[in-house]
Amino acid sequence: MTGTGLAMTSSGALVGITIPLGILVIIGAVTAVIVASWHRLQAHRADAVAMAAYRALAEQAVANQEELRTELAKLTEHVQAVEQLMRDVG
Protein backbone atom coordinates (compact mmCIF):
# COMPACT_ATOMS: atom_id res chain seq x y z
CA MET A 1 0.00 0.00 0.00
CA THR A 2 2.83 2.32 0.71
CA GLY A 3 4.11 2.02 -2.87
CA THR A 4 0.69 2.88 -4.32
CA GLY A 5 0.32 5.95 -2.13
CA LEU A 6 3.78 7.13 -3.13
CA ALA A 7 2.94 6.76 -6.81
CA MET A 8 -0.23 8.79 -6.39
CA THR A 9 1.62 11.47 -4.49
CA SER A 10 4.30 11.95 -7.15
CA SER A 11 1.65 11.89 -9.88
CA GLY A 12 -0.42 14.46 -8.01
CA ALA A 13 2.66 16.64 -7.56
CA LEU A 14 3.37 16.40 -11.29
CA VAL A 15 -0.17 17.50 -12.12
CA GLY A 16 0.09 20.23 -9.50
CA ILE A 17 3.17 21.63 -11.26
CA THR A 18 2.05 21.02 -14.84
CA ILE A 19 -1.24 22.91 -14.66
CA PRO A 20 0.23 26.22 -13.41
CA LEU A 21 3.10 25.92 -15.90
CA GLY A 22 0.61 25.31 -18.70
CA ILE A 23 -1.39 28.34 -17.65
CA LEU A 24 1.79 30.45 -17.59
CA VAL A 25 2.75 29.23 -21.07
CA ILE A 26 -0.70 30.14 -22.40
CA ILE A 27 -0.55 33.59 -20.78
CA GLY A 28 2.93 34.11 -22.22
CA ALA A 29 1.77 33.10 -25.71
CA VAL A 30 -1.23 35.42 -25.55
CA THR A 31 1.02 38.26 -24.37
CA ALA A 32 3.45 37.60 -27.22
CA VAL A 33 0.63 37.68 -29.78
CA ILE A 34 -0.72 40.94 -28.34
CA VAL A 35 2.71 42.58 -28.38
CA ALA A 36 3.38 41.43 -31.95
CA SER A 37 -0.01 42.73 -33.09
CA TRP A 38 0.60 46.06 -31.38
CA HIS A 39 3.97 46.46 -33.11
CA ARG A 40 2.39 45.59 -36.45
CA LEU A 41 -0.32 48.20 -35.84
CA GLN A 42 2.28 50.85 -34.98
CA ALA A 43 4.23 50.05 -38.16
CA HIS A 44 1.02 50.33 -40.20
CA ARG A 45 0.24 53.71 -38.62
CA ALA A 46 3.75 54.96 -39.40
CA ASP A 47 3.37 53.81 -43.01
CA ALA A 48 0.03 55.63 -43.25
CA VAL A 49 1.59 58.86 -41.98
CA ALA A 50 4.47 58.54 -44.43
CA MET A 51 2.04 57.86 -47.29
CA ALA A 52 -0.02 60.95 -46.38
CA ALA A 53 3.13 63.08 -46.40
CA TYR A 54 4.11 61.60 -49.77
CA ARG A 55 0.67 62.38 -51.22
CA ALA A 56 0.89 65.97 -50.02
CA LEU A 57 4.34 66.28 -51.58
CA ALA A 58 3.08 64.81 -54.87
CA GLU A 59 0.13 67.23 -54.95
CA GLN A 60 2.48 70.14 -54.31
CA ALA A 61 4.79 68.96 -57.10
CA VAL A 62 1.88 68.77 -59.54
CA ALA A 63 0.75 72.29 -58.60
CA ASN A 64 4.29 73.62 -59.07
CA GLN A 65 4.56 71.88 -62.43
CA GLU A 66 1.33 73.47 -63.61
CA GLU A 67 2.61 76.90 -62.55
CA LEU A 68 5.84 76.30 -64.46
CA ARG A 69 3.94 75.27 -67.59
CA THR A 70 1.87 78.44 -67.43
CA GLU A 71 4.98 80.55 -66.99
CA LEU A 72 6.73 78.74 -69.83
CA ALA A 73 3.76 79.36 -72.13
CA LYS A 74 3.94 83.09 -71.35
CA LEU A 75 7.68 83.15 -72.04
CA THR A 76 7.14 81.30 -75.32
CA GLU A 77 4.65 83.98 -76.38
CA HIS A 78 7.16 86.71 -75.54
CA VAL A 79 9.93 84.96 -77.48
CA GLN A 80 7.65 84.55 -80.48
CA ALA A 81 6.77 88.24 -80.31
CA VAL A 82 10.46 89.18 -80.21
CA GLU A 83 11.22 86.84 -83.15
CA GLN A 84 8.40 88.40 -85.15
CA LEU A 85 9.73 91.87 -84.33
CA MET A 86 13.22 90.85 -85.49
CA ARG A 87 11.76 89.50 -88.75
CA ASP A 88 9.86 92.71 -89.34
CA VAL A 89 12.96 94.85 -88.69
CA GLY A 90 15.45 92.60 -90.46
Backbone hydrogen bonds in HBPLUS format (Angstrom, degrees):
<---DONOR---> <-ACCEPTOR-->    atom                        ^
c    i                          cat <-CA-CA->   ^        H-A-AA   ^      H-
h    n   atom  resd res      DA  || num        DHA   H-A  angle D-A-AA Bond
n    s   type  num  typ     dist DA aas  dist angle  dist       angle   num
A0005-GLY N   A0001-MET O   3.09 MM   4  6.32 163.2  2.12 153.3 157.3     1
A0006-LEU N   A0002-THR O   3.08 MM   4  6.23 150.8  2.17 144.3 152.2     2
A0007-ALA N   A0003-GLY O   3.08 MM   4  6.27 150.5  2.17 141.0 148.4     3
A0008-MET N   A0004-THR O   3.07 MM   4  6.34 156.5  2.13 148.3 154.2     4
A0009-THR N   A0005-GLY O   2.99 MM   4  6.15 148.7  2.09 140.2 149.0     5
A0010-SER N   A0006-LEU O   3.05 MM   4  6.30 164.4  2.08 151.3 153.9     6
A0011-SER N   A0007-ALA O   3.03 MM   4  6.12 154.1  2.10 142.9 150.6     7
A0012-GLY N   A0008-MET O   2.80 MM   4  5.90 154.6  1.87 143.6 150.9     8
A0013-ALA N   A0009-THR O   2.91 MM   4  6.10 149.1  2.01 143.9 152.4     9
A0014-LEU N   A0010-SER O   2.99 MM   4  6.15 149.2  2.08 138.9 147.0    10
A0015-VAL N   A0011-SER O   3.02 MM   4  6.31 157.4  2.07 148.1 153.5    11
A0016-GLY N   A0012-GLY O   2.85 MM   4  5.99 151.1  1.94 140.1 149.2    12
A0017-ILE N   A0013-ALA O   3.00 MM   4  6.23 132.0  2.24 139.7 150.8    13
A0017-ILE N   A0014-LEU O   3.27 MM   3  5.23 134.5  2.49  92.5 104.1    14
A0018-THR N   A0014-LEU O   2.85 MM   4  5.97 157.5  1.90 147.9 155.0    15
A0019-ILE N   A0015-VAL O   3.14 MM   4  6.07 171.9  2.15 151.8 152.2    16
A0021-LEU N   A0017-ILE O   3.21 MM   4  6.32 158.4  2.26 146.7 153.3    17
A0022-GLY N   A0018-THR O   2.79 MM   4  5.95 154.6  1.86 151.4 158.8    18
A0023-ILE N   A0019-ILE O   2.96 MM   4  6.20 157.3  2.01 152.5 158.5    19
A0024-LEU N   A0020-PRO O   2.91 MM   4  6.15 156.1  1.97 146.0 152.5    20
A0025-VAL N   A0021-LEU O   2.90 MM   4  6.15 152.2  1.98 147.0 154.6    21
A0026-ILE N   A0022-GLY O   2.98 MM   4  6.22 159.8  2.02 148.7 153.8    22
A0027-ILE N   A0023-ILE O   2.92 MM   4  6.17 162.2  1.96 151.1 156.0    23
A0028-GLY N   A0024-LEU O   2.85 MM   4  6.01 156.4  1.91 144.9 151.8    24
A0029-ALA N   A0025-VAL O   2.88 MM   4  6.12 154.8  1.94 148.6 155.3    25
A0030-VAL N   A0026-ILE O   2.94 MM   4  6.17 164.5  1.96 153.2 157.2    26
A0031-THR N   A0027-ILE O   2.92 MM   4  6.10 158.7  1.97 147.3 153.5    27
A0032-ALA N   A0028-GLY O   2.90 MM   4  6.12 154.9  1.97 145.4 152.3    28
A0033-VAL N   A0029-ALA O   2.96 MM   4  6.23 156.8  2.02 150.9 156.7    29
A0034-ILE N   A0030-VAL O   2.97 MM   4  6.20 158.8  2.01 149.7 155.5    30
A0035-VAL N   A0031-THR O   2.92 MM   4  6.14 163.1  1.95 152.5 156.9    31
A0036-ALA N   A0032-ALA O   2.95 MM   4  6.08 162.3  1.98 147.4 152.6    32
A0037-SER N   A0033-VAL O   2.93 MM   4  6.08 159.3  1.97 147.6 153.4    33
A0038-TRP N   A0034-ILE O   2.92 MM   4  6.11 154.8  1.99 147.0 154.1    34
A0039-HIS N   A0035-VAL O   2.98 MM   4  6.24 159.5  2.02 151.2 155.9    35
A0040-ARG N   A0036-ALA O   3.00 MM   4  6.21 157.2  2.05 146.9 153.4    36
A0041-LEU N   A0037-SER O   2.90 MM   4  6.13 153.8  1.97 147.3 154.4    37
A0042-GLN N   A0038-TRP O   2.94 MM   4  6.23 157.7  1.99 149.8 155.5    38
A0043-ALA N   A0039-HIS O   2.96 MM   4  6.20 155.8  2.02 148.5 154.9    39
A0044-HIS N   A0040-ARG O   2.96 MM   4  6.20 154.1  2.03 145.4 152.6    40
A0045-ARG N   A0041-LEU O   2.90 MM   4  6.20 156.0  1.96 150.4 156.9    41
A0046-ALA N   A0042-GLN O   2.97 MM   4  6.20 157.0  2.02 146.7 152.8    42
A0047-ASP N   A0043-ALA O   2.95 MM   4  6.20 154.5  2.01 146.8 153.8    43
A0048-ALA N   A0044-HIS O   2.93 MM   4  6.19 151.2  2.02 146.0 154.1    44
A0049-VAL N   A0045-ARG O   3.00 MM   4  6.29 154.5  2.07 149.1 155.3    45
A0050-ALA N   A0046-ALA O   2.99 MM   4  6.22 161.1  2.03 148.3 153.5    46
A0051-MET N   A0047-ASP O   2.85 MM   4  6.04 153.9  1.92 146.6 154.2    47
A0052-ALA N   A0048-ALA O   2.97 MM   4  6.17 152.7  2.05 144.2 151.1    48
A0053-ALA N   A0049-VAL O   3.03 MM   4  6.31 157.0  2.09 148.4 154.4    49
A0054-TYR N   A0050-ALA O   2.92 MM   4  6.16 152.3  2.00 144.7 152.9    50
A0055-ARG N   A0051-MET O   2.89 MM   4  6.14 154.8  1.96 147.7 154.2    51
A0056-ALA N   A0052-ALA O   3.02 MM   4  6.27 159.5  2.07 147.5 152.6    52
A0057-LEU N   A0053-ALA O   2.99 MM   4  6.21 156.4  2.04 145.7 152.3    53
A0058-ALA N   A0054-TYR O   2.86 MM   4  6.11 155.2  1.92 149.2 156.2    54
A0059-GLU N   A0055-ARG O   2.90 MM   4  6.14 159.7  1.94 152.1 157.1    55
A0060-GLN N   A0056-ALA O   2.99 MM   4  6.19 155.3  2.05 145.5 152.4    56
A0061-ALA N   A0057-LEU O   2.92 MM   4  6.15 152.5  2.00 145.9 153.6    57
A0062-VAL N   A0058-ALA O   2.98 MM   4  6.25 154.5  2.05 148.5 154.8    58
A0063-ALA N   A0059-GLU O   3.02 MM   4  6.27 159.6  2.06 146.8 152.2    59
A0064-ASN N   A0060-GLN O   2.93 MM   4  6.16 160.0  1.97 149.6 155.1    60
A0065-GLN N   A0061-ALA O   2.91 MM   4  6.08 151.1  1.99 143.7 151.9    61
A0066-GLU N   A0062-VAL O   2.98 MM   4  6.24 153.9  2.04 149.3 155.6    62
A0067-GLU N   A0063-ALA O   3.06 MM   4  6.35 154.8  2.13 147.4 153.9    63
A0068-LEU N   A0064-ASN O   2.96 MM   4  6.22 155.8  2.02 146.8 153.4    64
A0069-ARG N   A0065-GLN O   2.95 MM   4  6.21 152.0  2.03 146.6 154.0    65
A0070-THR N   A0066-GLU O   3.06 MM   4  6.30 157.9  2.11 146.7 152.1    66
A0071-GLU N   A0067-GLU O   2.96 MM   4  6.22 162.2  1.99 150.6 155.5    67
A0072-LEU N   A0068-LEU O   2.83 MM   4  5.96 154.4  1.89 146.3 153.8    68
A0073-ALA N   A0069-ARG O   2.90 MM   4  6.11 151.3  1.99 145.7 153.1    69
A0074-LYS N   A0070-THR O   3.09 MM   4  6.42 154.4  2.16 146.5 152.9    70
A0075-LEU N   A0071-GLU O   2.99 MM   4  6.28 159.4  2.03 148.6 154.2    71
A0076-THR N   A0072-LEU O   2.87 MM   4  6.07 151.6  1.96 146.0 154.0    72
A0077-GLU N   A0073-ALA O   3.07 MM   4  6.35 152.5  2.14 144.6 151.2    73
A0078-HIS N   A0074-LYS O   3.04 MM   4  6.41 155.1  2.11 147.6 154.4    74
A0079-VAL N   A0075-LEU O   2.90 MM   4  6.16 158.9  1.95 151.4 157.0    75
A0080-GLN N   A0076-THR O   2.92 MM   4  6.12 159.2  1.96 148.2 154.1    76
A0081-ALA N   A0077-GLU O   2.93 MM   4  6.17 150.0  2.02 143.8 152.3    77
A0082-VAL N   A0078-HIS O   2.94 MM   4  6.23 155.7  2.00 148.6 154.9    78
A0083-GLU N   A0079-VAL O   2.85 MM   4  6.11 160.9  1.88 152.8 158.2    79
A0084-GLN N   A0080-GLN O   2.92 MM   4  6.10 155.8  1.98 144.5 151.1    80
A0085-LEU N   A0081-ALA O   2.95 MM   4  6.17 153.1  2.02 143.8 151.4    81
A0086-MET N   A0082-VAL O   2.91 MM   4  6.19 155.4  1.97 150.6 157.0    82
A0087-ARG N   A0083-GLU O   2.96 MM   4  6.23 148.4  2.06 144.7 153.4    83
A0088-ASP N   A0084-GLN O   2.93 MM   4  6.19 155.4  1.99 147.3 154.0    84
A0089-VAL N   A0085-LEU O   2.96 MM   4  6.19 153.7  2.04 148.3 155.1    85
A0090-GLY N   A0086-MET O   2.81 MM   4  5.73 162.0  1.84 144.3 150.3    86
